[in-house]
Amino acid sequence: VKPDDATYKAVTWTSADPAVAEVDDNGKVTALSAGTTVITAKADSKSATCTVTVAKQKRGGSSHGCAAGLGTLSMLTLIPLWLRRKKR
């Protein structure tokens, strides 16, 4: 959690549809099936969300990217950036 002197360092991560994508205690999202879900990060009374779409992987295609196929995506950098923009 940044900055180092943040008041609330405990972040709770949840997935609105864990059948589509699950999120661990560190914010690592794992895509499980095609669909769309909302990942939420909450620290005290502050929260941020990110809509994640998991697309069915095409044969011979790349599995890189948020919506390109089943895989993982770290939300640890996305959510704090969104929170910083909201404060301004």
Secondary structure, 3 states (H helix, E strand, C coil): CCCCCCCCCCCEEEECCCCCEEECCCCEEEECCCEEEEEEEEECCEEEEEEEEECCCCCCCCCCCCCCCCCEEECCCHHHHHHHHHHC
